[in-house]
Amino acid sequence: MPFVVINFAVSDLIGVGSSVVISLLLGRGERRQANNAFSCSVLLIVGLGIALGAALFATAPTIMSLMGTTGELAELAVSYLRVYALWSPPTTLFYAMDNYMRISGYLKANMALCVLMSALALVFEALFLGVLGWGIWAAGLACSLAILFCLVPELVPFVMRRATLAFCRPP
């Protein structure tokens, strides 16, 4: 789990850092530059999500062996980490978009989506682990699916140009 959290933290750091720049640009009335900074930040987050996900997927067995994990516990840990690694691009973006939603004034929607994501993760975990009896990897899948289901409505205002920020083609 710490490696999963590191993955989320990297994207959130980019989101927090770029939010300051974007807010300053919007405050100066430079909306086009703010949209460019926003779009570039999202591309960077997705790109890092792909790179970190690939690195975590490829090195999961090595990471677990370096931590002294062996046998069945190592296999379970690797399967759990690899599921998160596969879903890295959308999950990292979800945590960063939180910042951009706040800039655009979607405070209540942002909180509602975070609560919904947590509730969906709980329901999916109960279903996957408790009802279907899937392995520990399904806990990672449950959380990743919950995040994906909440990422889509999180992106809609930006894609549809209803938010303060909008996606644009970087120069």
C-alpha positions as CSV (number, residue, x, y, z in Angstrom):
1,M,0.0,0.0,0.0
2,P,2.8,2.6,0.6
3,F,3.8,2.3,-3.0
4,V,0.3,2.9,-4.1
5,V,0.1,5.9,-1.9
6,I,3.4,7.2,-3.3
7,N,1.9,7.0,-6.8
8,F,-1.1,9.0,-5.7
9,A,1.0,11.5,-3.8
10,V,3.1,12.3,-6.9
11,S,0.0,13.2,-8.9
12,D,-1.4,15.2,-6.0
13,L,1.8,17.2,-5.7
14,I,1.6,18.2,-9.3
15,G,-2.1,19.1,-8.9
16,V,-1.4,21.2,-5.8
17,G,1.7,22.9,-7.4
18,S,0.0,23.7,-10.6
19,S,-3.1,24.9,-8.9
20,V,-1.1,27.8,-7.5
21,V,0.1,28.8,-10.9
22,I,-3.3,28.3,-12.5
23,S,-5.0,30.4,-9.8
24,L,-2.5,33.2,-10.2
25,L,-3.0,33.2,-14.0
26,L,-6.8,33.3,-13.5
27,G,-6.5,36.1,-11.0
28,R,-4.5,38.1,-13.6
29,G,-7.2,37.4,-16.2
30,E,-5.0,35.2,-18.3
31,R,-7.5,32.5,-18.9
32,R,-5.8,31.0,-22.0
33,Q,-2.6,30.5,-20.1
34,A,-4.4,29.1,-17.2
35,N,-6.1,26.5,-19.5
36,N,-2.8,25.7,-21.0
37,A,-1.2,25.2,-17.6
38,F,-4.2,23.0,-16.6
39,S,-4.0,20.9,-19.8
40,C,-0.2,20.5,-19.5
41,S,-0.5,19.5,-15.9
42,V,-3.2,16.9,-16.7
43,L,-1.0,15.5,-19.5
44,L,2.0,15.3,-17.1
45,I,-0.1,13.6,-14.5
46,V,-1.4,11.0,-17.0
47,G,2.1,10.5,-18.4
48,L,3.6,10.0,-14.9
49,G,0.7,7.7,-14.1
50,I,1.6,5.5,-17.0
51,A,5.3,5.6,-16.2
52,L,4.9,5.0,-12.5
53,G,2.3,2.3,-13.1
54,A,4.6,0.5,-15.6
55,A,7.5,0.8,-13.2
56,L,5.5,-0.5,-10.2
57,F,4.1,-3.4,-12.3
58,A,7.5,-4.4,-13.6
59,T,9.3,-4.1,-10.3
60,A,6.6,-5.4,-7.9
61,P,8.3,-8.8,-7.3
62,T,11.6,-7.1,-6.7
63,I,10.1,-4.5,-4.4
64,M,8.5,-7.2,-2.3
65,S,11.6,-9.3,-2.1
66,L,13.7,-6.2,-1.1
67,M,11.1,-5.7,1.7
68,G,11.8,-9.3,2.9
69,T,8.5,-10.7,1.8
70,T,8.5,-14.3,0.6
71,G,6.1,-17.1,-0.3
72,E,2.3,-16.6,-0.4
73,L,2.5,-13.2,1.2
74,A,4.8,-12.0,-1.6
75,E,2.5,-13.4,-4.2
76,L,-0.5,-11.6,-2.7
77,A,1.3,-8.3,-2.3
78,V,2.6,-8.4,-5.9
79,S,-0.9,-9.2,-7.2
80,Y,-2.4,-6.3,-5.2
81,L,0.3,-3.8,-6.3
82,R,0.0,-4.9,-9.9
83,V,-3.7,-4.2,-10.0
84,Y,-3.2,-0.7,-8.8
85,A,-0.2,-0.3,-11.2
86,L,-2.5,-1.2,-14.2
87,W,-5.1,1.4,-13.1
88,S,-2.5,4.0,-12.3
89,P,-3.3,6.6,-15.0
90,P,-7.0,7.1,-14.0
91,T,-6.4,6.7,-10.3
92,T,-3.6,9.3,-10.2
93,L,-5.7,11.7,-12.2
94,F,-8.6,11.4,-9.8
95,Y,-6.6,12.7,-6.9
96,A,-5.1,15.6,-8.8
97,M,-8.4,16.7,-10.3
98,D,-9.6,17.5,-6.8
99,N,-7.5,20.7,-6.9
100,Y,-8.8,21.8,-10.3
101,M,-12.4,21.2,-9.2
102,R,-11.9,23.5,-6.2
103,I,-10.4,26.2,-8.5
104,S,-13.5,26.0,-10.7
105,G,-15.9,26.3,-7.8
106,Y,-17.1,22.7,-7.7
107,L,-16.6,22.3,-3.9
108,K,-19.7,20.4,-3.1
109,A,-19.5,18.2,-6.2
110,N,-15.9,17.5,-5.4
111,M,-16.8,16.4,-1.8
112,A,-19.7,14.4,-3.0
113,L,-17.6,12.5,-5.6
114,C,-14.9,11.7,-2.9
115,V,-17.6,10.4,-0.6
116,L,-19.2,8.4,-3.4
117,M,-15.8,7.0,-4.4
118,S,-15.3,5.7,-0.8
119,A,-18.8,4.2,-0.6
120,L,-18.4,2.5,-4.0
121,A,-15.0,1.1,-3.0
122,L,-16.6,-0.3,0.1
123,V,-19.5,-1.9,-1.9
124,F,-17.2,-3.3,-4.5
125,E,-14.8,-4.7,-1.9
126,A,-17.7,-6.4,-0.1
127,L,-19.0,-7.8,-3.4
128,F,-15.6,-8.9,-4.8
129,L,-14.2,-10.3,-1.6
130,G,-17.2,-11.2,0.5
131,V,-19.7,-12.4,-2.1
132,L,-17.6,-13.5,-5.1
133,G,-14.6,-14.7,-2.9
134,W,-12.0,-13.3,-5.2
135,G,-8.4,-12.8,-4.0
136,I,-6.7,-9.9,-2.4
137,W,-6.1,-8.4,-5.9
138,A,-9.8,-7.7,-6.0
139,A,-9.4,-5.1,-3.2
140,G,-7.2,-3.1,-5.5
141,L,-9.7,-3.6,-8.4
142,A,-12.6,-2.5,-6.2
143,C,-10.9,0.8,-5.3
144,S,-9.7,1.4,-8.8
145,L,-13.2,0.9,-10.3
146,A,-14.7,3.2,-7.7
147,I,-12.1,5.8,-8.6
148,L,-12.8,5.4,-12.4
149,F,-16.6,5.7,-11.9
150,C,-16.0,9.0,-10.0
151,L,-13.3,10.3,-12.4
152,V,-15.7,10.4,-15.3
153,P,-18.2,12.9,-13.8
154,E,-15.2,14.8,-12.4
155,L,-13.9,15.4,-15.9
156,V,-17.2,16.3,-17.5
157,P,-17.3,20.0,-16.6
158,F,-13.8,20.5,-18.0
159,V,-14.4,18.5,-21.2
160,M,-17.7,20.2,-21.8
161,R,-16.2,23.7,-21.1
162,R,-18.6,24.4,-18.2
163,A,-15.9,24.9,-15.6
164,T,-13.6,27.9,-15.1
165,L,-10.8,25.7,-16.6
166,A,-11.1,23.9,-19.8
167,F,-8.9,21.5,-21.7
168,C,-7.0,23.0,-24.6
169,R,-4.4,21.8,-27.1
170,P,-1.0,22.8,-25.6
171,P,1.1,25.0,-27.9
